Amino acid sequence: MDGGNFVSNNIDTAIITKAFLLDNCLEEAEAKQILSGLTGYKHIAFIDYDEKDLVPHSDALLMFGNANKLFMHHDGSDHSAAIE
């Protein structure tokens, strides 16, 4: 996995763009199971990305400030992502 597309709180949560699913020909449920098994994380979230981005990394969109605080980049567009 490309490191820039894996943002975590280093405890139990990781956020990855859906480009990971396309790049690895995986369904979301299967990818969550694999990644949870590899990391031990309980929460794996896949977020949308702008398909015009050359490198669709989650670290360009957000970062954890601490275990429970998430900072998101907002460029003024209507594009938004939901974290499950």
C-alpha positions, 0 to 999 in steps of 0.5 A: 500500500502506498503510505500516503493513502493510509492515515491513522490515529495509531490506535484503532482507526485508519482512513484510506481513499477508495482509490485503494479499492480500485487499485487492488480490485477489492470490495470495501468489506473484503478490504476492511477485513484484510486491513483490520487483520493486518493492523488490528484496527477496529475502524477502517474507513474509505473516503471518496477522492477527486478523480482529477487528482493525480495522486489520490492520497488521504493524507492530502485530505485529512490528518489526525491531530490526536486519537480523537481529533480529525483535521480535514482540508476544505477547498471550498468545493461541494465534494465531501466525505463521510467517515463511517 
